[in-house]
Amino acid sequence: MSGVIMASGVRIGWAGLPRDVQYAVESILGGTVVEAVSQAGGFSPGTADRVRIADGRRAFVKAVSTAQNAHSPNMHRREARITAAMPSWAPVPELLGCHDDGTWVALVLQDIDGRQPSTPWLADELRLVLDVLDEFATRATPSPLPGLATAADTLAEEFGGWRRIANDPPDNLRPWAARHLDELCALADRGLAALAGDTLVHADLRADNLLLSEDGAVTVVDWPAACRGPRWLDSLLLLLNVRLHGGHDTHQLLTEQAAAHDAPLDDLLAVLVALAGFFTDSARRPPPPGLPTLRAFQRAHADAILSWLREEDCL
């Protein structure tokens, strides 16, 4: 495991759920939970447990309330809707059921027998995931979930990060970024325009949202950010995760992905510029309730992209 700060919420466990929520989950499962193992990673400050019921069947349960974080229940509701609508061929866990009492939202999902990719990324695992993402993008164009918002609409506020920084620069802004604020703002605008497309995209791809099975299957989990965008967006986000953990020639990988998707390399770079602005702007804010590592996680992403952009000499 690399020394990168990972996404992490303040977890509660199965035992910390109100008994009526436990009963509701057990009703969905059709049996009593006899074992629950909490899973690390991810931003939800609620539960994330692999559970086993008395007859041996297994499931993955994630539950949260507004007491942990005001926004997390709506993210769970959105994930439930999106996961339930996924086509059968999608590499996504099946939604077995959802409990929503207005305060607590619990998702009961198929338990995938798999592990997260190694980080720093191994070359064979990276190639496997990129191939699966490419196949998914082909089948998911046009989006099988046409009612989703576009990536441009979803990310418009986030991609305004450099303009917010230009209006109120932080004292610790990296000197390279400070010297190029005007160019970064302009490129971020290009990045937003480059998000046009009608491919179903996950829009939050990183190692801890992936599971690899022994048989070579890849499963993509945690879909609340799903939207419609360019077919290369998830692959680009994956390369950001690769860059964050190190060990690969990200210039070569980026060039390969632009060619594979017949996309202008400058468009992919412009999206990276916009993401750097989002992470730089967000990292200077106080941490939200239940998510103590979020700002350090965002700062690490900002630094990773800025070093990448300097190497690409895109300004």
C-alpha positions as CSV (number, residue, x, y, z in Angstrom):
1,M,0.0,0.0,0.0
2,S,1.3,3.5,-0.8
3,G,1.6,6.3,1.7
4,V,-1.2,8.3,0.0
5,I,-4.0,9.5,2.3
6,M,-7.0,7.5,1.5
7,A,-10.7,8.5,1.4
8,S,-12.1,7.8,4.8
9,G,-15.2,8.6,6.8
10,V,-15.7,8.1,10.5
11,R,-17.3,4.6,10.3
12,I,-20.0,3.2,12.5
13,G,-20.5,-0.5,12.4
14,W,-23.5,-2.8,12.0
15,A,-23.9,-2.9,15.8
16,G,-24.2,0.9,15.8
17,L,-27.3,0.9,13.7
18,P,-30.7,1.4,15.4
19,R,-32.4,-1.9,15.9
20,D,-35.3,-1.0,13.6
21,V,-32.9,-0.3,10.8
22,Q,-31.2,-3.7,11.4
23,Y,-34.7,-5.4,11.3
24,A,-35.5,-3.7,8.0
25,V,-32.2,-4.9,6.5
26,E,-32.8,-8.4,7.8
27,S,-36.3,-8.3,6.3
28,I,-34.8,-7.5,2.9
29,L,-32.2,-10.3,3.4
30,G,-34.8,-12.8,4.7
31,G,-32.7,-13.9,7.7
32,T,-30.8,-12.8,10.8
33,V,-27.4,-11.2,10.5
34,V,-24.9,-13.3,12.4
35,E,-21.7,-11.7,11.2
36,A,-20.8,-8.2,10.1
37,V,-17.3,-7.1,9.0
38,S,-16.7,-3.4,8.5
39,Q,-15.0,-2.4,5.2
40,A,-12.4,0.4,5.0
41,G,-12.2,3.1,2.3
42,G,-14.7,5.5,0.8
43,F,-16.2,8.7,2.1
44,S,-19.4,7.6,3.7
45,P,-19.4,8.2,7.4
46,G,-22.0,5.5,7.9
47,T,-21.8,1.7,7.9
48,A,-20.1,-0.3,5.2
49,D,-20.3,-4.0,6.2
50,R,-20.1,-7.3,4.6
51,V,-22.7,-9.3,6.4
52,R,-23.6,-13.0,6.7
53,I,-27.0,-14.3,7.6
54,A,-27.8,-17.5,9.5
55,D,-28.3,-19.6,6.3
56,G,-24.8,-18.6,5.0
57,R,-25.9,-16.1,2.4
58,R,-24.0,-12.8,2.2
59,A,-24.6,-9.2,1.3
60,F,-23.0,-5.8,1.5
61,V,-24.9,-3.2,3.6
62,K,-24.2,0.5,3.7
63,A,-26.3,2.8,5.9
64,V,-26.2,6.4,7.0
65,S,-28.3,9.1,8.6
66,T,-28.2,12.9,8.8
67,A,-26.6,12.5,12.2
68,Q,-23.4,11.4,10.5
69,N,-23.5,13.8,7.6
70,A,-26.3,16.0,6.3
71,H,-25.7,15.1,2.6
72,S,-24.9,11.4,2.8
73,P,-28.5,10.1,3.0
74,N,-29.4,11.8,-0.3
75,M,-26.2,10.3,-1.9
76,H,-27.4,6.8,-0.8
77,R,-30.9,7.5,-2.2
78,R,-29.3,8.5,-5.5
79,E,-27.1,5.5,-5.5
80,A,-30.0,3.2,-4.9
81,R,-32.0,4.7,-7.8
82,I,-29.0,4.5,-10.2
83,T,-28.0,1.0,-9.2
84,A,-31.5,-0.4,-9.5
85,A,-31.8,1.0,-13.0
86,M,-28.5,-0.5,-14.3
87,P,-28.7,-2.9,-17.2
88,S,-28.0,-6.6,-16.4
89,W,-24.7,-6.5,-18.3
90,A,-23.2,-3.7,-16.3
91,P,-20.3,-4.7,-14.0
92,V,-22.2,-3.4,-11.0
93,P,-23.4,-5.1,-7.8
94,E,-27.1,-6.0,-7.8
95,L,-29.3,-3.9,-5.5
96,L,-31.2,-6.4,-3.3
97,G,-33.2,-3.7,-1.5
98,C,-33.3,-0.3,0.1
99,H,-34.6,0.9,3.5
100,D,-35.5,4.6,3.8
101,D,-37.4,5.8,6.9
102,G,-36.7,9.5,6.2
103,T,-33.7,9.5,8.6
104,W,-31.8,6.4,7.9
105,V,-31.1,5.1,4.4
106,A,-29.7,1.6,4.1
107,L,-28.7,-0.1,0.8
108,V,-28.5,-3.9,0.7
109,L,-26.3,-4.9,-2.2
110,Q,-24.9,-8.1,-3.7
111,D,-21.7,-9.0,-1.9
112,I,-18.8,-9.3,-4.5
113,D,-16.1,-11.8,-3.7
114,G,-13.2,-9.6,-4.7
115,R,-10.6,-7.1,-3.5
116,Q,-9.5,-3.6,-4.3
117,P,-6.7,-3.2,-6.8
118,S,-3.2,-2.9,-5.4
119,T,-1.8,0.6,-5.1
120,P,0.6,1.6,-6.4
121,W,-1.1,0.1,-9.4
122,L,0.2,-3.1,-10.9
123,A,0.5,-3.0,-14.7
124,D,-1.7,-6.1,-15.3
125,E,-4.4,-4.9,-13.0
126,L,-4.4,-1.4,-14.5
127,R,-4.7,-2.8,-18.1
128,L,-7.5,-5.1,-17.0
129,V,-9.5,-2.3,-15.5
130,L,-8.9,0.1,-18.5
131,D,-10.1,-2.7,-20.8
132,V,-13.2,-3.2,-18.8
133,L,-13.9,0.6,-18.7
134,D,-13.4,0.8,-22.5
135,E,-15.9,-2.1,-23.1
136,F,-18.4,-0.6,-20.6
137,A,-18.1,2.8,-22.4
138,T,-18.8,1.2,-25.7
139,R,-21.9,-0.6,-24.4
140,A,-23.1,2.4,-22.3
141,T,-23.2,4.8,-25.3
142,P,-25.8,6.1,-25.6
143,S,-26.5,6.0,-21.9
144,P,-28.9,3.3,-20.9
145,L,-30.0,5.7,-18.1
146,P,-31.0,8.7,-20.3
147,G,-32.6,10.7,-17.5
148,L,-29.3,11.4,-15.8
149,A,-27.8,14.8,-15.7
150,T,-24.9,15.7,-17.9
151,A,-21.4,15.8,-16.6
152,A,-21.1,19.4,-17.6
153,D,-24.2,20.3,-15.5
154,T,-23.0,18.1,-12.6
155,L,-19.5,19.5,-12.5
156,A,-20.1,23.1,-13.5
157,E,-19.6,24.5,-10.0
158,E,-16.6,22.2,-9.2
159,F,-14.9,23.3,-12.4
160,G,-15.1,26.9,-11.4
161,G,-12.4,26.3,-8.7
162,W,-9.7,28.3,-10.4
163,R,-11.9,31.4,-10.8
164,R,-12.8,31.2,-7.1
165,I,-9.1,31.0,-6.3
166,A,-8.3,33.9,-8.6
167,N,-10.9,36.0,-6.7
168,D,-9.6,35.0,-3.3
169,P,-6.1,33.4,-3.6
170,P,-5.0,31.3,-0.6
171,D,-1.7,32.1,1.1
172,N,-0.3,28.7,0.4
173,L,-1.2,28.6,-3.3
174,R,1.6,26.7,-5.3
175,P,3.8,29.3,-7.0
176,W,3.4,27.7,-10.4
177,A,-0.4,27.9,-10.1
178,A,-0.2,31.5,-8.9
179,R,1.9,32.5,-12.0
180,H,-0.6,30.9,-14.4
181,L,-4.0,31.6,-12.9
182,D,-5.4,33.3,-16.0
183,E,-4.4,30.4,-18.2
184,L,-5.7,27.9,-15.7
185,C,-9.1,29.6,-15.6
186,A,-9.3,29.5,-19.4
187,L,-8.3,25.9,-19.6
188,A,-10.8,25.0,-16.9
189,D,-13.5,26.5,-19.1
190,R,-12.3,24.4,-22.0
191,G,-12.4,21.4,-19.7
192,L,-16.1,22.0,-18.8
193,A,-16.9,22.3,-22.5
194,A,-15.1,19.0,-23.2
195,L,-17.5,17.1,-21.0
196,A,-20.1,16.8,-23.7
197,G,-21.1,13.2,-24.5
198,D,-23.9,10.6,-23.9
199,T,-21.9,7.8,-22.2
200,L,-23.0,6.6,-18.8
201,V,-20.0,7.5,-16.6
202,H,-19.3,6.7,-13.0
203,A,-17.5,10.0,-12.5
204,D,-15.7,9.0,-9.3
205,L,-13.4,6.3,-10.4
206,R,-10.5,5.3,-8.2
207,A,-9.0,2.1,-6.7
208,D,-11.4,1.9,-3.7
209,N,-14.4,2.0,-6.0
210,L,-13.3,-1.2,-7.8
211,L,-13.2,-4.8,-6.9
212,L,-11.2,-7.5,-8.7
213,S,-12.3,-11.1,-8.5
214,E,-10.1,-14.2,-8.8
215,D,-11.7,-15.1,-12.1
216,G,-10.6,-11.8,-13.6
217,A,-13.9,-10.0,-13.3
218,V,-14.0,-6.3,-12.5
219,T,-16.8,-4.7,-10.5
220,V,-17.4,-1.0,-10.2
221,V,-19.1,0.1,-7.0
222,D,-20.5,3.3,-5.5
223,W,-22.4,5.0,-8.2
224,P,-24.1,8.2,-6.7
225,A,-22.1,10.5,-8.9
226,A,-23.1,8.8,-12.2
227,C,-23.9,11.1,-15.1
228,R,-23.7,11.4,-18.9
229,G,-20.4,12.5,-20.3
230,P,-17.5,11.7,-22.7
231,R,-16.6,8.0,-23.0
232,W,-13.1,8.7,-21.8
233,L,-13.9,10.4,-18.5
234,D,-13.8,7.4,-16.2
235,S,-10.5,6.3,-17.8
236,L,-9.0,9.7,-17.2
237,L,-10.1,9.7,-13.6
238,L,-8.5,6.3,-13.2
239,L,-5.3,7.7,-14.5
240,L,-5.5,10.4,-11.9
241,N,-5.6,7.7,-9.3
242,V,-2.6,6.0,-10.9
243,R,-0.7,9.3,-10.8
244,L,-1.6,9.8,-7.2
245,H,-0.1,6.5,-6.2
246,G,2.9,6.7,-8.6
247,G,4.9,4.1,-10.4
248,H,3.7,4.6,-14.0
249,D,4.4,6.8,-17.0
250,T,1.2,8.9,-16.9
251,H,2.2,10.9,-20.0
252,Q,2.2,7.7,-22.0
253,L,-1.0,6.4,-20.5
254,L,-2.8,9.7,-21.1
255,T,-1.6,9.8,-24.7
256,E,-2.8,6.2,-25.2
257,Q,-6.2,7.0,-23.8
258,A,-6.7,10.1,-26.0
259,A,-5.8,8.0,-29.1
260,A,-8.0,5.0,-28.0
261,H,-11.0,7.3,-27.6
262,D,-10.2,9.5,-30.6
263,A,-10.3,12.5,-28.3
264,P,-8.1,15.6,-28.4
265,L,-5.3,15.3,-25.9
266,D,-5.8,19.0,-25.0
267,D,-9.4,18.2,-23.9
268,L,-8.2,15.6,-21.5
269,L,-5.5,18.0,-20.2
270,A,-8.1,20.8,-19.8
271,V,-10.3,18.5,-17.7
272,L,-7.3,17.7,-15.5
273,V,-6.7,21.5,-15.1
274,A,-10.3,21.9,-14.0
275,L,-10.0,19.1,-11.5
276,A,-6.8,20.6,-10.1
277,G,-8.8,23.8,-9.5
278,F,-11.6,21.9,-7.8
279,F,-9.2,20.0,-5.5
280,T,-7.1,23.1,-4.7
281,D,-10.2,25.2,-3.9
282,S,-11.9,22.5,-1.8
283,A,-8.8,21.6,0.2
284,R,-8.6,25.0,1.8
285,R,-12.1,24.6,3.5
286,P,-12.8,23.1,6.9
287,P,-13.5,19.4,6.9
288,P,-17.2,18.5,6.8
289,P,-18.8,16.5,9.6
290,G,-17.8,12.9,9.7
291,L,-15.1,13.2,7.0
292,P,-11.9,14.3,8.8
293,T,-9.5,13.2,6.0
294,L,-11.3,14.7,3.1
295,R,-9.3,18.0,2.8
296,A,-5.9,16.2,3.0
297,F,-7.2,13.8,0.4
298,Q,-8.1,16.7,-1.9
299,R,-4.8,18.4,-1.3
300,A,-2.9,15.3,-2.3
301,H,-5.0,15.1,-5.5
302,A,-4.3,18.8,-6.3
303,D,-0.6,18.3,-5.8
304,A,-0.6,15.2,-8.0
305,I,-2.4,16.9,-10.9
306,L,-0.3,20.1,-10.7
307,S,2.9,18.1,-10.9
308,W,1.5,16.2,-13.8
309,L,0.4,19.4,-15.6
310,R,3.9,20.9,-15.2
311,E,5.4,17.8,-16.8
312,E,2.9,18.0,-19.7
313,D,3.9,21.6,-20.3
314,C,0.3,22.3,-21.3
315,L,0.4,26.1,-20.6
